[in-house]
């Protein structure tokens, strides 16, 4: 998968590294601000089970 992305990115090695870092950052932010808050509704992480 990463090889497929790497081959399709334009530019030289430096530009590709920068683009890959930006893609990883965008994926992390998407998970942090969209996916995890949505999933937390359905997962009982806030319950300690001690009560």
PQR file of N, CA, C, O and H, with PARSE charges and radii, in Angstrom:
ATOM      1  N   UNK A   1       0.825  -1.194   0.000 -0.4000 1.5000
ATOM      2  CA  UNK A   1       0.000   0.000   0.000 -0.0000 2.0000
ATOM      3  C   UNK A   1       0.865   1.252   0.000  0.5500 1.7000
ATOM      4  O   UNK A   1       0.635   2.173  -0.784 -0.5500 1.4000
ATOM      5  N   UNK A   2       1.864   1.283   0.884 -0.4000 1.5000
ATOM      6  CA  UNK A   2       2.702   2.471   0.944 -0.0000 2.0000
ATOM      7  C   UNK A   2       3.534   2.633  -0.324  0.5500 1.7000
ATOM      8  O   UNK A   2       3.791   3.755  -0.760 -0.5500 1.4000
ATOM      9  H   UNK A   2       2.050   0.535   1.521  0.4000 1.0000
ATOM     10  N   UNK A   3       3.947   1.536  -0.905 -0.4000 1.5000
ATOM     11  CA  UNK A   3       4.680   1.593  -2.161 -0.0000 2.0000
ATOM     12  C   UNK A   3       3.828   2.147  -3.293  0.5500 1.7000
ATOM     13  O   UNK A   3       4.311   2.907  -4.131 -0.5500 1.4000
ATOM     14  H   UNK A   3       3.738   0.625  -0.550  0.4000 1.0000
ATOM     15  N   UNK A   4       2.561   1.761  -3.310 -0.4000 1.5000
ATOM     16  CA  UNK A   4       1.640   2.257  -4.323 -0.0000 2.0000
ATOM     17  C   UNK A   4       1.482   3.769  -4.195  0.5500 1.7000
ATOM     18  O   UNK A   4       1.508   4.483  -5.197 -0.5500 1.4000
ATOM     19  H   UNK A   4       2.169   1.143  -2.629  0.4000 1.0000
ATOM     20  N   UNK A   5       1.318   4.258  -2.964 -0.4000 1.5000
ATOM     21  CA  UNK A   5       1.195   5.700  -2.733 -0.0000 2.0000
ATOM     22  C   UNK A   5       2.489   6.394  -3.134  0.5500 1.7000
ATOM     23  O   UNK A   5       2.459   7.425  -3.807 -0.5500 1.4000
ATOM     24  H   UNK A   5       1.297   3.678  -2.150  0.4000 1.0000
ATOM     25  N   UNK A   6       3.621   5.837  -2.725 -0.4000 1.5000
ATOM     26  CA  UNK A   6       4.931   6.441  -3.002 -0.0000 2.0000
ATOM     27  C   UNK A   6       5.150   6.613  -4.496  0.5500 1.7000
ATOM     28  O   UNK A   6       5.632   7.656  -4.937 -0.5500 1.4000
ATOM     29  H   UNK A   6       3.645   5.000  -2.178  0.4000 1.0000
ATOM     30  N   UNK A   7       4.801   5.601  -5.277 -0.4000 1.5000
ATOM     31  CA  UNK A   7       5.015   5.672  -6.729 -0.0000 2.0000
ATOM     32  C   UNK A   7       4.122   6.701  -7.401  0.5500 1.7000
ATOM     33  O   UNK A   7       4.488   7.216  -8.457 -0.5500 1.4000
ATOM     34  H   UNK A   7       4.409   4.754  -4.919  0.4000 1.0000
ATOM     35  N   UNK A   8       2.982   7.016  -6.841 -0.4000 1.5000
ATOM     36  CA  UNK A   8       2.058   7.955  -7.456 -0.0000 2.0000
ATOM     37  C   UNK A   8       2.242   9.394  -7.017  0.5500 1.7000
ATOM     38  O   UNK A   8       1.632  10.291  -7.599 -0.5500 1.4000
ATOM     39  H   UNK A   8       2.685   6.597  -5.983  0.4000 1.0000
ATOM     40  N   UNK A   9       3.062   9.640  -6.013 -0.4000 1.5000
ATOM     41  CA  UNK A   9       3.307  11.011  -5.578 -0.0000 2.0000
ATOM     42  C   UNK A   9       4.263  11.703  -6.555  0.5500 1.7000
ATOM     43  O   UNK A   9       5.236  11.096  -7.000 -0.5500 1.4000
ATOM     44  H   UNK A   9       3.557   8.911  -5.541  0.4000 1.0000
ATOM     45  N   UNK A  10       3.995  12.957  -6.887 -0.4000 1.5000
ATOM     46  CA  UNK A  10       4.879  13.679  -7.797 -0.0000 2.0000
ATOM     47  C   UNK A  10       6.113  14.202  -7.062  0.5500 1.7000
ATOM     48  O   UNK A  10       6.126  14.295  -5.834 -0.5500 1.4000
ATOM     49  H   UNK A  10       3.204  13.451  -6.525  0.4000 1.0000
ATOM     50  N   UNK A  11       7.143  14.541  -7.829 -0.4000 1.5000
ATOM     51  CA  UNK A  11       8.326  15.176  -7.263 -0.0000 2.0000
ATOM     52  C   UNK A  11       9.432  14.192  -6.941  0.5500 1.7000
ATOM     53  O   UNK A  11       9.331  12.989  -7.184 -0.5500 1.4000
ATOM     54  H   UNK A  11       7.132  14.465  -8.826  0.4000 1.0000
ATOM     55  N   UNK A  12      10.495  14.757  -6.382 -0.4000 1.5000
ATOM     56  CA  UNK A  12      11.642  13.947  -5.991 -0.0000 2.0000
ATOM     57  C   UNK A  12      11.445  13.347  -4.611  0.5500 1.7000
ATOM     58  O   UNK A  12      10.352  13.387  -4.047 -0.5500 1.4000
ATOM     59  H   UNK A  12      10.578  15.734  -6.185  0.4000 1.0000
ATOM     60  N   UNK A  13      12.526  12.790  -4.080 -0.4000 1.5000
ATOM     61  CA  UNK A  13      12.453  12.098  -2.801 -0.0000 2.0000
ATOM     62  C   UNK A  13      12.054  13.038  -1.666  0.5500 1.7000
ATOM     63  O   UNK A  13      11.220  12.681  -0.834 -0.5500 1.4000
ATOM     64  H   UNK A  13      13.414  12.758  -4.539  0.4000 1.0000
ATOM     65  N   UNK A  14      12.637  14.224  -1.625 -0.4000 1.5000
ATOM     66  CA  UNK A  14      12.301  15.170  -0.566 -0.0000 2.0000
ATOM     67  C   UNK A  14      10.845  15.585  -0.585  0.5500 1.7000
ATOM     68  O   UNK A  14      10.201  15.676   0.461 -0.5500 1.4000
ATOM     69  H   UNK A  14      13.315  14.513  -2.301  0.4000 1.0000
ATOM     70  N   UNK A  15      10.330  15.836  -1.770 -0.4000 1.5000
ATOM     71  CA  UNK A  15       8.929  16.218  -1.907 -0.0000 2.0000
ATOM     72  C   UNK A  15       8.017  15.059  -1.525  0.5500 1.7000
ATOM     73  O   UNK A  15       6.974  15.260  -0.902 -0.5500 1.4000
ATOM     74  H   UNK A  15      10.853  15.762  -2.620  0.4000 1.0000
ATOM     75  N   UNK A  16       8.410  13.853  -1.897 -0.4000 1.5000
ATOM     76  CA  UNK A  16       7.596  12.685  -1.560 -0.0000 2.0000
ATOM     77  C   UNK A  16       7.573  12.433  -0.055  0.5500 1.7000
ATOM     78  O   UNK A  16       6.532  12.081   0.499 -0.5500 1.4000
ATOM     79  H   UNK A  16       9.257  13.690  -2.403  0.4000 1.0000
ATOM     80  N   UNK A  17       8.704  12.608   0.601 -0.4000 1.5000
ATOM     81  CA  UNK A  17       8.755  12.435   2.053 -0.0000 2.0000
ATOM     82  C   UNK A  17       7.846  13.454   2.732  0.5500 1.7000
ATOM     83  O   UNK A  17       7.109  13.114   3.657 -0.5500 1.4000
ATOM     84  H   UNK A  17       9.551  12.893   0.151  0.4000 1.0000
ATOM     85  N   UNK A  18       7.898  14.699   2.273 -0.4000 1.5000
ATOM     86  CA  UNK A  18       7.041  15.734   2.832 -0.0000 2.0000
ATOM     87  C   UNK A  18       5.571  15.416   2.603  0.5500 1.7000
ATOM     88  O   UNK A  18       4.754  15.575   3.511 -0.5500 1.4000
ATOM     89  H   UNK A  18       8.497  14.975   1.521  0.4000 1.0000
ATOM     90  N   UNK A  19       5.229  14.971   1.410 -0.4000 1.5000
ATOM     91  CA  UNK A  19       3.847  14.633   1.105 -0.0000 2.0000
ATOM     92  C   UNK A  19       3.368  13.439   1.919  0.5500 1.7000
ATOM     93  O   UNK A  19       2.224  13.418   2.375 -0.5500 1.4000
ATOM     94  H   UNK A  19       5.893  14.842   0.673  0.4000 1.0000
ATOM     95  N   UNK A  20       4.227  12.450   2.104 -0.4000 1.5000
ATOM     96  CA  UNK A  20       3.852  11.299   2.923 -0.0000 2.0000
ATOM     97  C   UNK A  20       3.624  11.717   4.377  0.5500 1.7000
ATOM     98  O   UNK A  20       2.703  11.224   5.029 -0.5500 1.4000
ATOM     99  H   UNK A  20       5.156  12.466   1.734  0.4000 1.0000
ATOM    100  N   UNK A  21       4.457  12.621   4.882 -0.4000 1.5000
ATOM    101  CA  UNK A  21       4.288  13.102   6.254 -0.0000 2.0000
ATOM    102  C   UNK A  21       2.970  13.856   6.386  0.5500 1.7000
ATOM    103  O   UNK A  21       2.260  13.695   7.379 -0.5500 1.4000
ATOM    104  H   UNK A  21       5.205  13.021   4.353  0.4000 1.0000
ATOM    105  N   UNK A  22       2.641  14.673   5.396 -0.4000 1.5000
ATOM    106  CA  UNK A  22       1.373  15.399   5.428 -0.0000 2.0000
ATOM    107  C   UNK A  22       0.177  14.455   5.327  0.5500 1.7000
ATOM    108  O   UNK A  22      -0.844  14.673   5.979 -0.5500 1.4000
ATOM    109  H   UNK A  22       3.218  14.804   4.589  0.4000 1.0000
ATOM    110  N   UNK A  23       0.301  13.414   4.515 -0.4000 1.5000
ATOM    111  CA  UNK A  23      -0.778  12.427   4.424 -0.0000 2.0000
ATOM    112  C   UNK A  23      -0.955  11.684   5.748  0.5500 1.7000
ATOM    113  O   UNK A  23      -2.082  11.437   6.176 -0.5500 1.4000
ATOM    114  H   UNK A  23       1.131  13.237   3.986  0.4000 1.0000
ATOM    115  N   UNK A  24       0.146  11.332   6.389 -0.4000 1.5000
ATOM    116  CA  UNK A  24       0.061  10.647   7.685 -0.0000 2.0000
ATOM    117  C   UNK A  24      -0.551  11.563   8.742  0.5500 1.7000
ATOM    118  O   UNK A  24      -1.360  11.123   9.560 -0.5500 1.4000
ATOM    119  H   UNK A  24       1.062  11.533   6.041  0.4000 1.0000
ATOM    120  N   UNK A  25      -0.164  12.830   8.721 -0.4000 1.5000
ATOM    121  CA  UNK A  25      -0.733  13.799   9.659 -0.0000 2.0000
ATOM    122  C   UNK A  25      -2.231  13.972   9.422  0.5500 1.7000
ATOM    123  O   UNK A  25      -3.012  14.015  10.372 -0.5500 1.4000
ATOM    124  H   UNK A  25       0.492  13.187   8.056  0.4000 1.0000
ATOM    125  N   UNK A  26      -2.627  14.071   8.165 -0.4000 1.5000
ATOM    126  CA  UNK A  26      -4.052  14.221   7.833 -0.0000 2.0000
ATOM    127  C   UNK A  26      -4.843  12.988   8.281  0.5500 1.7000
ATOM    128  O   UNK A  26      -5.948  13.118   8.807 -0.5500 1.4000
ATOM    129  H   UNK A  26      -1.993  14.036   7.392  0.4000 1.0000
ATOM    130  N   UNK A  27      -4.287  11.805   8.076 -0.4000 1.5000
ATOM    131  CA  UNK A  27      -4.976  10.584   8.511 -0.0000 2.0000
ATOM    132  C   UNK A  27      -5.097  10.548  10.031  0.5500 1.7000
ATOM    133  O   UNK A  27      -6.140  10.162  10.560 -0.5500 1.4000
ATOM    134  H   UNK A  27      -3.389  11.699   7.648  0.4000 1.0000
ATOM    135  N   UNK A  28      -4.044  10.947  10.735 -0.4000 1.5000
ATOM    136  CA  UNK A  28      -4.088  10.979  12.193 -0.0000 2.0000
ATOM    137  C   UNK A  28      -5.107  11.974  12.715  0.5500 1.7000
ATOM    138  O   UNK A  28      -5.842  11.678  13.657 -0.5500 1.4000
ATOM    139  H   UNK A  28      -3.197  11.261  10.305  0.4000 1.0000
ATOM    140  N   UNK A  29      -5.156  13.146  12.110 -0.4000 1.5000
ATOM    141  CA  UNK A  29      -6.134  14.157  12.528 -0.0000 2.0000
ATOM    142  C   UNK A  29      -7.565  13.708  12.239  0.5500 1.7000
ATOM    143  O   UNK A  29      -8.470  13.951  13.037 -0.5500 1.4000
ATOM    144  H   UNK A  29      -4.560  13.386  11.344  0.4000 1.0000
ATOM    145  N   UNK A  30      -7.761  13.062  11.115 -0.4000 1.5000
ATOM    146  CA  UNK A  30      -9.081  12.536  10.787 -0.0000 2.0000
ATOM    147  C   UNK A  30      -9.523  11.511  11.823  0.5500 1.7000
ATOM    148  O   UNK A  30     -10.665  11.535  12.282 -0.5500 1.4000
ATOM    149  H   UNK A  30      -7.025  12.864  10.467  0.4000 1.0000
ATOM    150  N   UNK A  31      -8.615  10.613  12.190 -0.4000 1.5000
ATOM    151  CA  UNK A  31      -8.951   9.636  13.221 -0.0000 2.0000
ATOM    152  C   UNK A  31      -9.232  10.308  14.554  0.5500 1.7000
ATOM    153  O   UNK A  31     -10.213   9.978  15.220 -0.5500 1.4000
ATOM    154  H   UNK A  31      -7.687  10.594  11.817  0.4000 1.0000
ATOM    155  N   UNK A  32      -8.379  11.253  14.951 -0.4000 1.5000
ATOM    156  CA  UNK A  32      -8.469  11.880  16.270 -0.0000 2.0000
ATOM    157  C   UNK A  32      -9.747  12.702  16.440  0.5500 1.7000
ATOM    158  O   UNK A  32     -10.396  12.638  17.484 -0.5500 1.4000
ATOM    159  H   UNK A  32      -7.582  11.522  14.409  0.4000 1.0000
ATOM    160  N   UNK A  33     -10.108  13.476  15.410 -0.4000 1.5000
ATOM    161  CA  UNK A  33     -11.217  14.410  15.546 -0.0000 2.0000
ATOM    162  C   UNK A  33     -12.548  13.920  14.973  0.5500 1.7000
ATOM    163  O   UNK A  33     -13.589  14.500  15.280 -0.5500 1.4000
ATOM    164  H   UNK A  33      -9.581  13.529  14.562  0.4000 1.0000
ATOM    165  N   UNK A  34     -12.541  12.876  14.154 -0.4000 1.5000
ATOM    166  CA  UNK A  34     -13.785  12.404  13.553 -0.0000 2.0000
ATOM    167  C   UNK A  34     -14.107  10.970  13.977  0.5500 1.7000
ATOM    168  O   UNK A  34     -15.178  10.715  14.527 -0.5500 1.4000
ATOM    169  H   UNK A  34     -11.695  12.405  13.905  0.4000 1.0000
ATOM    170  N   UNK A  35     -13.208  10.053  13.730 -0.4000 1.5000
ATOM    171  CA  UNK A  35     -13.509   8.638  13.940 -0.0000 2.0000
ATOM    172  C   UNK A  35     -13.574   8.286  15.426  0.5500 1.7000
ATOM    173  O   UNK A  35     -14.531   7.647  15.862 -0.5500 1.4000
ATOM    174  H   UNK A  35     -12.337  10.260  13.283  0.4000 1.0000
ATOM    175  N   UNK A  36     -12.575   8.691  16.210 -0.4000 1.5000
ATOM    176  CA  UNK A  36     -12.564   8.327  17.628 -0.0000 2.0000
ATOM    177  C   UNK A  36     -13.730   8.931  18.404  0.5500 1.7000
ATOM    178  O   UNK A  36     -14.338   8.219  19.203 -0.5500 1.4000
ATOM    179  H   UNK A  36     -11.797   9.210  15.856  0.4000 1.0000
ATOM    180  N   UNK A  37     -14.076  10.208  18.214 -0.4000 1.5000
ATOM    181  CA  UNK A  37     -15.266  10.713  18.925 -0.0000 2.0000
ATOM    182  C   UNK A  37     -16.550   9.976  18.529  0.5500 1.7000
ATOM    183  O   UNK A  37     -17.412   9.729  19.372 -0.5500 1.4000
ATOM    184  H   UNK A  37     -13.582  10.786  17.565  0.4000 1.0000
ATOM    185  N   UNK A  38     -16.670   9.629  17.258 -0.4000 1.5000
ATOM    186  CA  UNK A  38     -17.845   8.888  16.828 -0.0000 2.0000
ATOM    187  C   UNK A  38     -17.871   7.505  17.476  0.5500 1.7000
ATOM    188  O   UNK A  38     -18.922   7.063  17.941 -0.5500 1.4000
ATOM    189  H   UNK A  38     -15.970   9.830  16.573  0.4000 1.0000
ATOM    190  N   UNK A  39     -16.732   6.820  17.512 -0.4000 1.5000
ATOM    191  CA  UNK A  39     -16.678   5.469  18.064 -0.0000 2.0000
ATOM    192  C   UNK A  39     -16.822   5.465  19.582  0.5500 1.7000
ATOM    193  O   UNK A  39     -17.281   4.471  20.143 -0.5500 1.4000
ATOM    194  H   UNK A  39     -15.878   7.180  17.134  0.4000 1.0000
ATOM    195  N   UNK A  40     -16.444   6.545  20.262 -0.4000 1.5000
ATOM    196  CA  UNK A  40     -16.511   6.566  21.720 -0.0000 2.0000
ATOM    197  C   UNK A  40     -17.946   6.491  22.224  0.5500 1.7000
ATOM    198  O   UNK A  40     -18.182   6.086  23.362 -0.5500 1.4000
ATOM    199  H   UNK A  40     -16.071   7.353  19.806  0.4000 1.0000
ATOM    200  N   UNK A  41     -18.897   6.874  21.399 -0.4000 1.5000
ATOM    201  CA  UNK A  41     -20.298   6.758  21.771 -0.0000 2.0000
ATOM    202  C   UNK A  41     -20.674   5.287  21.963  0.5500 1.7000
ATOM    203  O   UNK A  41     -21.485   4.957  22.829 -0.5500 1.4000
ATOM    204  H   UNK A  41     -18.705   7.204  20.474  0.4000 1.0000
ATOM    205  N   UNK A  42     -20.093   4.421  21.167 -0.4000 1.5000
ATOM    206  CA  UNK A  42     -20.452   3.012  21.162 -0.0000 2.0000
ATOM    207  C   UNK A  42     -19.551   2.138  22.025  0.5500 1.7000
ATOM    208  O   UNK A  42     -19.842   0.955  22.202 -0.5500 1.4000
ATOM    209  H   UNK A  42     -19.434   4.688  20.464  0.4000 1.0000
ATOM    210  N   UNK A  43     -18.462   2.685  22.569 -0.4000 1.5000
ATOM    211  CA  UNK A  43     -17.526   1.907  23.373 -0.0000 2.0000
ATOM    212  C   UNK A  43     -17.539   2.393  24.819  0.5500 1.7000
ATOM    213  O   UNK A  43     -17.502   3.600  25.057 -0.5500 1.4000
ATOM    214  H   UNK A  43     -18.225   3.646  22.426  0.4000 1.0000
ATOM    215  N   UNK A  44     -17.591   1.480  25.789 -0.4000 1.5000
ATOM    216  CA  UNK A  44     -17.703   1.880  27.197 -0.0000 2.0000
ATOM    217  C   UNK A  44     -16.354   2.183  27.852  0.5500 1.7000
ATOM    218  O   UNK A  44     -16.051   1.601  28.894 -0.5500 1.4000
ATOM    219  H   UNK A  44     -17.621   0.500  25.595  0.4000 1.0000
ATOM    220  N   UNK A  45     -15.546   3.055  27.291 -0.4000 1.5000
ATOM    221  CA  UNK A  45     -14.239   3.357  27.862 -0.0000 2.0000
ATOM    222  C   UNK A  45     -14.324   4.195  29.134  0.5500 1.7000
ATOM    223  O   UNK A  45     -13.400   4.158  29.945 -0.5500 1.4000
ATOM    224  H   UNK A  45     -15.793   3.528  26.444  0.4000 1.0000
ATOM    225  N   UNK A  46     -15.400   4.944  29.331 -0.4000 1.5000
ATOM    226  CA  UNK A  46     -15.496   5.819  30.482 -0.0000 2.0000
ATOM    227  C   UNK A  46     -16.035   5.100  31.717  0.5500 1.7000
ATOM    228  O   UNK A  46     -16.157   5.715  32.777 -0.5500 1.4000
ATOM    229  H   UNK A  46     -16.151   4.974  28.671  0.4000 1.0000
ATOM    230  N   UNK A  47     -16.352   3.846  31.607 -0.4000 1.5000
ATOM    231  CA  UNK A  47     -16.864   3.090  32.746 -0.0000 2.0000
ATOM    232  C   UNK A  47     -15.744   2.254  33.335  0.5500 1.7000
ATOM    233  O   UNK A  47     -15.154   1.421  32.648 -0.5500 1.4000
ATOM    234  H   UNK A  47     -16.253   3.346  30.746  0.4000 1.0000
ATOM    235  N   UNK A  48     -15.450   2.479  34.616 -0.4000 1.5000
ATOM    236  CA  UNK A  48     -14.335   1.770  35.240 -0.0000 2.0000
ATOM    237  C   UNK A  48     -14.733   0.371  35.707  0.5500 1.7000
ATOM    238  O   UNK A  48     -13.872  -0.501  35.824 -0.5500 1.4000
ATOM    239  H   UNK A  48     -15.929   3.156  35.174  0.4000 1.0000
ATOM    240  N   UNK A  49     -16.000   0.144  35.971 -0.4000 1.5000
ATOM    241  CA  UNK A  49     -16.432  -1.162  36.434 -0.0000 2.0000
ATOM    242  C   UNK A  49     -16.239  -1.357  37.927  0.5500 1.7000
ATOM    243  O   UNK A  49     -16.474  -2.449  38.444 -0.5500 1.4000
ATOM    244  H   UNK A  49     -16.699   0.853  35.876  0.4000 1.0000
ATOM    245  N   UNK A  50     -15.812  -0.312  38.628 -0.4000 1.5000
ATOM    246  CA  UNK A  50     -15.571  -0.405  40.060 -0.0000 2.0000
ATOM    247  C   UNK A  50     -16.768   0.070  40.879  0.5500 1.7000
ATOM    248  O   UNK A  50     -16.764  -0.059  42.104 -0.5500 1.4000
ATOM    249  H   UNK A  50     -15.621   0.575  38.208  0.4000 1.0000
ATOM    250  N   UNK A  51     -17.778   0.609  40.232 -0.4000 1.5000
ATOM    251  CA  UNK A  51     -18.873   1.220  40.946 -0.0000 2.0000
ATOM    252  C   UNK A  51     -20.015   0.324  41.147  0.5500 1.7000
ATOM    253  O   UNK A  51     -21.016   0.723  41.743 -0.5500 1.4000
ATOM    254  H   UNK A  51     -17.781   0.713  39.238  0.4000 1.0000
TER
END
